[in-house]
Amino acid sequence: MPKTSKSKLTLAQIKEAMTQFIPYLKSHTGGLEVVSWNSKTGTVEIKLQGACYSCILASITLKEVIEANLRQKYPEVKKVITIN
């Protein structure tokens, strides 16, 4: 039987997946930048921009929308954190 190699999640794939959130964040005069992906810990680091940086609901958007969607699409993702 041939060996199958497990494909590894890349930073580029995460950045591509994050583009789905850009229109929503822009509608609130905000944005985000994907800074890094640590495959060992399953952590994605992002910087919130514009109004998102100081929004009191940013933590909810981060966990309930961004992190939840990424984890559903990529089970390798364990958490998404901000580094602002």
Protein Blocks (a to p, Z undefined) as FASTA:
>chain_A
ZZdddddddfklmmmmmmmmmmmmmmnopadddfbdcfknopacdddehjllmpcklmmm
mmmmmmmmmmmmmmmlmbdcdfZZ
